[in-house]
Structure formats: C-alpha cells, structure tokens
Amino acid sequence: MARITLRQLLDHAASHGYAVPAFNINNMEQGIAIMQAAAEVDAPVIIQASRGARSYAGDLMLSHMIDALERTYPDIPLCMHQDHGNDEATCASAIAHGFTSVMMDGSLKADAKTAADYDYNVAITRRVVDLAHWVGASVEGELGVLGSLEHGGGEQEDGHGVEGTVSHDQLLTDPDQAVDFVRATKVDALAIAMGTSHGAYKFSRKPDGDILAMRVVEEIHRRLPNTHLVMHGSSSVPQPLQDMFNQFGGEMPQTWGVPVEEIVRGIKSGVRKVNIDTDCRLAMTAVFRKVAAQTRSEFDPRKFLKPAMDAMRELCRDRFEQFGTAGHASKIKVIPLSEMARRYRAGELDPRVDAREPVAA
C-alpha cells in the first residue's frame, strides 16, 4: 500500500529538483488513466478532488475508487488531495474519507465566491493545519486570489472562484506577506496567485510577464527557499487538442494556457505541485467528439471511453516526464500518517522560514 502525504512527496521532489502534476478526477476512467501513465514512467502521483467532484461521484464511491487504484498500483506512491477546501468541515470530512492532504483556500470565504481578508485567511488556514497535522495529514494554503491579470476577475470552476472584479494587488501574492503567512499558519505548501485561473480560457494571447507573473514565483522562492510552492490553473490547453475538439463539432474559442516551459521555469524556483484539470478534460472530450463524428452508429460507452482514457494517459505521461517526476516512484519509501503526526508534534516539520531582503536593482 502506498498512500503518501503531500508533505513527504513534496519534500522528496524538492530534494531531487522536480515537481508533481496534480490531476483532478471525477470518475474511474480518469483515475485509471493517471495511474497507468504513472506506472509506465515510475512516477509518484497526486490525485485531487474538488468539492464538485465529491458531490458528483459521492464520497463513498470516490474513497473506494482511490482504495482500488492504490491496491492495483501498490508500487506507486499516491497522494489523495482535497482541492480548494472552503472551510474546516470540508477539509475534516476529506481526511475522514482517506485523503492524505487538504487545501484550505482561505483566500475566499466559505461561499467560495467572496474574497476574504488576510486575517481571515490566516486564522482559518491555521485551524485546518492544526486539525490535519494532528493526524499526520498535509495542508496546502493559498495567498492571493486566483484570477486573470488581463480582465481582473476569476473563473468559476465547480462553483469555486471569486465573483466580480478584484484589485490587481489581490491577484498577485505579496512576497512579504507570504513569509508572514507561512510562519503564522505552518502550511506544508503555498499556492500563489500570479495570473493563472481555472478553466480553459486563461489568456487571450500567448502569456508574457504582464499577464503571467512568474517573477512573483521567483521572488517568493527567494524569500522562502524551503517552502513548497503550488501553481494552480496550470493546464497548458494544447493547441492540437483544441483543434481536434473543434474539428469534430466543438466550438471552443481560441485560447492560451500556461506554457510548459513557464512551468519548468517555475520548478526551478520552488514550484513542487502543478494543478492540471482542463487538459485532462479536453483530452478526453476531444476524443468523445471524434468517435461520435466518425462512428455515428456507435452506442457502446466503452468505445468512447477507452480511446479517451488512452488520450488522457498520454497527456499525463507527458507531464510526468516534462516536470521531472518520472523515475522517482521507486525511490520513495512511504512514511505512515502516524509517524508524520509524531514529527509534526515534535516540531520536526515546522516551516524553515528564511525571510531575505530583496536585492537592490
């Protein structure tokens, strides 16, 4: 059995200079595709579920599905992560269902739509850290509001995302505040805001430094070299998948995602977890459309799902290789939750905050 915590996995990634893609799932087919790809290249895995996914599949179904994936692929370290938890109850119930890691997104209030103030974020994130660490589970926090630097707003995904326009400052994580936030909350990983957003429509053009602020990642890493950073909304929305989707009847407007080369740049500056959802959805649905268009008499769902799984497996394998994750699963000896809890209680896993002054221009 190889259920691993996010903290142990990202510690290993930091020690070996790689990042781990975190793939969202809603169903069995997605889970199998991810694990098949991981087994092919010997990569550890982060599978994550949003509140929308938990509602869609049901906690019991999702929990047993992850158990089955873990037992089917016992040599692959698997972290099950709650994506964008909105309050303590969401995070606690995830842990109760076998999640080894939770995200407490205190950048938004419990309605998951209203931007929260800094003090609220610190307080609720610290409460979740305390309850999770007590049992050995990991916590990812978020500082700054996920959203577009082009139009000043967020994108809704499974009912989660800021509504209305927010200030430019709110859409960029403040490096000084990041130091204080990590020290105050003791999070295991920090998601930062730098212009990425949920969904497929991230950028209206190939992103440059004005709308994808990788400089923020680099500065926070300089201030917090020992903190694991997380890039949300980091699907690349590959052009070939957009083209296939539209070729077979789809109507996706031209869009740009986060280029893989920019993610690799982030990995060099402390990014250890990269969230990917849209790419997986697009890989599968483009194939659904192709099968439906080319074999109009087909009614067996498996004839749609099997090639769709193959497409998603290929995409996941590419990300494992591009992010340097491949080849590391067999090097990891999983530490049980009970031992992680002991290390938290002993202070062995407290953040090492190295707040450095910015270099003069």
C-alpha positions in Angstrom: 0.0 0.0 0.0 1.4 3.4 -0.9 -0.8 6.2 0.3 1.5 9.1 0.8 1.1 12.6 2.3 1.7 15.7 0.2 4.4 16.9 2.6 6.5 13.8 2.2 6.1 13.7 -1.5 7.0 17.4 -2.0 9.9 17.1 0.4 11.2 14.4 -1.9 10.5 16.5 -5.0 12.4 19.4 -3.5 15.4 17.2 -2.7 15.6 16.0 -6.2 14.6 19.1 -8.1 11.3 18.0 -9.7 7.6 18.8 -9.4 4.5 16.6 -9.3 1.4 17.3 -11.5 -1.8 17.2 -9.5 -4.6 15.8 -11.7 -8.2 16.3 -10.8 -10.6 13.4 -11.2 -14.4 12.8 -11.2 -14.6 9.2 -12.3 -12.9 5.8 -12.6 -11.6 6.3 -16.1 -9.6 9.4 -15.2 -8.1 7.6 -12.2 -7.1 4.6 -14.3 -5.5 6.8 -17.0 -3.4 8.7 -14.4 -2.2 5.5 -12.7 -1.4 3.8 -16.0 0.7 6.7 -17.0 2.5 6.8 -13.7 3.3 3.1 -13.8 4.7 3.4 -17.3 7.2 6.0 -16.2 7.7 5.2 -12.5 6.2 8.5 -11.2 4.6 9.3 -7.9 1.0 10.7 -8.1 -1.2 13.4 -6.8 -4.8 12.8 -7.5 -7.1 15.6 -6.3 -10.9 16.0 -6.0 -12.8 19.3 -5.8 -15.9 19.7 -3.8 -17.8 19.4 -7.1 -16.1 16.1 -7.8 -17.0 14.8 -4.4 -20.6 15.8 -4.9 -20.7 14.3 -8.4 -19.1 10.9 -7.5 -20.1 10.8 -3.8 -17.5 10.5 -1.0 -18.0 6.7 -0.5 -17.6 6.0 -4.2 -14.6 8.2 -4.5 -13.0 6.8 -1.4 -13.3 3.2 -2.6 -12.2 4.1 -6.1 -8.9 5.5 -4.6 -8.5 2.4 -2.5 -8.8 0.3 -5.6 -6.3 2.4 -7.5 -3.9 2.1 -4.6 -4.3 -1.6 -4.4 -4.0 -2.0 -8.2 -0.8 0.0 -8.3 0.9 -0.8 -4.9 4.3 0.4 -6.1 3.1 4.0 -7.0 3.1 6.5 -4.1 -0.3 8.1 -4.2 -1.4 11.3 -2.5 -5.1 11.9 -2.4 -5.7 15.7 -2.1 -8.7 17.8 -1.4 -8.7 20.7 -3.9 -9.9 24.1 -2.8 -11.5 23.3 0.5 -13.7 26.1 1.6 -14.0 25.6 5.3 -12.9 23.3 8.2 -15.7 20.9 7.7 -14.9 20.2 4.0 -11.2 19.5 5.0 -12.1 17.4 8.0 -14.5 15.2 6.1 -12.0 14.7 3.3 -9.4 13.4 5.9 -12.1 11.1 7.3 -12.6 9.6 3.8 -8.9 8.8 3.4 -7.5 12.0 1.9 -3.9 12.4 3.0 -3.8 16.1 2.1 -6.2 19.0 2.0 -6.1 22.5 0.6 -7.7 25.2 2.7 -8.4 28.0 0.3 -8.8 30.9 2.8 -8.3 33.4 0.0 -12.1 33.2 -0.4 -14.8 33.0 2.3 -16.8 29.8 2.9 -19.1 30.7 0.0 -16.1 30.2 -2.3 -17.0 33.3 -4.2 -16.2 36.3 -1.9 -12.6 37.5 -1.5 -11.5 37.2 2.1 -9.2 39.5 4.1 -5.8 38.4 5.2 -6.6 37.9 8.9 -9.5 35.6 8.0 -7.2 33.6 5.7 -4.5 33.2 8.4 -7.0 32.2 11.1 -9.0 29.6 9.2 -5.9 28.1 7.5 -4.1 27.7 10.9 -7.2 25.9 12.3 -7.1 23.4 9.4 -3.4 23.0 9.8 -3.8 22.1 13.5 -6.5 19.5 12.8 -4.8 18.0 9.9 -1.3 17.8 11.4 -2.8 16.1 14.5 -3.5 13.0 12.4 -0.4 13.4 10.1 -2.2 14.8 7.0 -0.7 17.7 5.0 -2.2 21.2 4.3 -1.8 23.5 1.3 -2.8 27.1 1.8 -3.4 29.9 -0.7 -2.4 33.5 -0.5 -3.7 35.9 -3.1 -6.9 35.4 -5.3 -6.7 33.2 -8.3 -7.7 35.2 -11.3 -6.8 36.9 -14.6 -4.4 39.8 -14.8 -6.0 40.6 -18.2 -9.5 41.4 -17.0 -9.2 41.5 -13.3 -11.6 38.7 -12.4 -11.7 35.0 -11.6 -13.2 32.0 -13.4 -15.8 29.7 -11.8 -14.9 26.0 -11.6 -17.3 23.6 -9.9 -18.8 26.6 -8.2 -15.5 27.8 -6.9 -13.9 31.1 -7.8 -14.1 34.8 -7.0 -17.0 36.7 -8.3 -16.7 40.3 -9.6 -13.6 42.3 -10.2 -10.8 42.3 -7.7 -7.8 44.6 -7.5 -4.5 43.9 -9.3 -2.8 43.6 -5.9 -5.2 40.9 -4.8 -4.4 38.9 -7.9 -0.7 38.8 -7.1 0.7 37.2 -3.9 2.7 39.6 -1.9 6.2 38.1 -1.1 6.5 39.9 2.2 3.0 38.7 3.2 3.9 35.2 2.1 6.7 35.0 4.6 4.4 36.0 7.4 1.6 33.7 6.2 3.8 30.6 6.2 5.2 31.4 9.6 1.8 32.0 11.1 -0.1 29.1 9.6 2.7 26.4 9.3 1.3 25.2 5.9 3.1 22.4 4.1 2.7 24.1 0.7 1.7 27.5 -0.5 -0.4 28.2 -3.6 0.4 31.6 -5.0 -1.5 34.0 -7.3 0.3 35.2 -10.4 -2.2 35.4 -13.2 -3.4 31.8 -13.7 -7.1 30.9 -13.4 -9.5 28.0 -13.6 -10.9 26.6 -16.8 -9.7 26.7 -20.4 -9.9 30.4 -21.0 -6.9 31.6 -19.1 -5.3 34.0 -21.6 -6.4 35.8 -24.7 -2.9 35.6 -26.2 0.3 33.7 -25.5 1.1 34.9 -22.0 4.0 37.1 -21.2 5.3 38.6 -18.0 2.4 41.2 -17.9 -0.3 38.5 -17.6 1.7 35.6 -16.2 3.8 36.9 -13.4 6.5 34.2 -13.0 8.6 36.9 -11.4 6.3 36.6 -8.3 7.1 32.9 -8.1 10.8 33.6 -8.3 10.7 36.3 -5.6 8.7 34.2 -3.2 11.1 31.4 -3.6 14.0 33.7 -2.9 12.3 34.8 0.3 11.0 31.3 1.2 13.6 28.8 -0.3 12.3 26.0 1.9 8.6 26.4 1.2 6.9 24.2 -1.4 5.1 26.4 -3.9 2.0 25.4 -5.9 0.8 26.7 -9.3 -2.9 26.5 -9.7 -4.8 26.8 -13.0 -1.8 25.4 -14.9 -3.2 23.5 -17.7 -1.5 24.3 -21.0 -4.6 23.8 -23.2 -2.6 22.2 -26.0 -3.4 23.6 -29.5 -3.7 20.1 -31.1 -6.4 19.2 -28.5 -8.3 22.5 -29.2 -8.1 21.7 -32.9 -9.4 18.2 -32.5 -12.2 19.4 -30.3 -13.3 21.9 -32.9 -12.7 19.7 -35.9 -15.3 17.2 -34.7 -18.1 19.7 -33.9 -16.9 21.6 -30.9 -17.0 25.4 -30.5 -14.0 26.3 -28.3 -12.8 29.9 -29.0 -9.0 30.2 -29.4 -7.4 30.3 -26.0 -3.9 30.0 -24.4 -3.0 28.1 -21.3 0.2 28.1 -19.2 3.1 27.1 -21.5 5.0 24.0 -20.2 8.3 25.9 -20.5 7.0 28.5 -18.0 6.0 25.7 -15.6 9.5 24.3 -15.9 10.8 27.8 -15.2 8.7 27.7 -12.0 10.0 24.3 -11.0 13.5 25.8 -10.9 12.1 28.3 -8.4 10.5 26.1 -5.9 7.2 25.0 -7.6 6.6 21.4 -6.5 2.9 20.9 -7.3 1.2 21.9 -10.5 -2.6 21.7 -10.8 -3.9 20.3 -14.1 -7.6 19.7 -14.8 -8.7 21.3 -18.1 -6.0 19.5 -20.1 -7.4 16.1 -18.9 -11.0 17.0 -19.7 -10.1 18.3 -23.1 -8.0 15.2 -24.0 -11.0 13.0 -23.2 -13.8 15.1 -24.7 -12.0 15.8 -27.9 -11.8 12.0 -28.4 -15.5 11.6 -27.5 -16.3 14.1 -30.3 -14.1 12.3 -32.7 -15.6 8.9 -32.1 -19.1 10.3 -32.3 -18.4 12.0 -35.6 -16.5 9.1 -37.2 -18.7 6.3 -36.0 -22.1 7.7 -35.9 -23.8 4.4 -35.2 -21.7 3.6 -32.1 -23.6 3.4 -28.8 -21.3 1.4 -26.5 -19.8 3.9 -24.0 -16.7 1.8 -23.8 -15.9 2.6 -27.4 -15.8 6.3 -26.4 -14.1 5.9 -23.0 -11.3 3.5 -23.9 -9.7 5.8 -26.5 -10.4 8.8 -24.3 -8.5 7.1 -21.5 -5.6 6.5 -23.9 -5.5 10.2 -24.8 -5.5 11.2 -21.1 -2.9 8.7 -20.2 -0.6 10.1 -22.9 -1.1 13.6 -21.7 -0.4 12.6 -18.1 2.7 10.7 -19.1 4.0 13.8 -20.9 3.5 15.9 -17.8 5.3 13.4 -15.6 8.3 13.5 -18.0 8.2 17.3 -18.6 8.1 18.1 -14.8 10.9 15.6 -13.9 8.5 13.4 -11.9 9.3 10.2 -13.9 11.7 7.8 -12.4 11.1 8.7 -8.8 8.2 6.5 -7.5 10.5 3.5 -6.8 12.9 5.8 -4.8 10.3 6.8 -2.2 9.6 4.8 1.0 6.2 5.9 2.2 6.1 7.3 5.8 2.8 6.4 7.5 0.4 9.1 8.8 1.1 8.1 12.4 4.8 8.9 12.0 4.1 12.1 10.2 1.8 13.1 13.1 4.6 12.4 15.6 7.0 14.6 13.5 4.6 17.4 13.5 4.1 17.2 17.2 7.8 17.2 17.8 8.2 20.3 15.6 10.4 18.5 13.2 8.3 19.6 10.2 7.8 23.2 11.2 8.5 25.7 8.4 12.0 26.9 8.0 11.3 30.5 7.1 14.2 32.3 5.6 12.9 35.9 5.0 15.5 37.6 2.9 15.6 41.2 1.9 15.1 41.9 -1.8 18.2 42.5 -3.9 18.6 46.2 -4.8 18.0 46.8 -8.5 
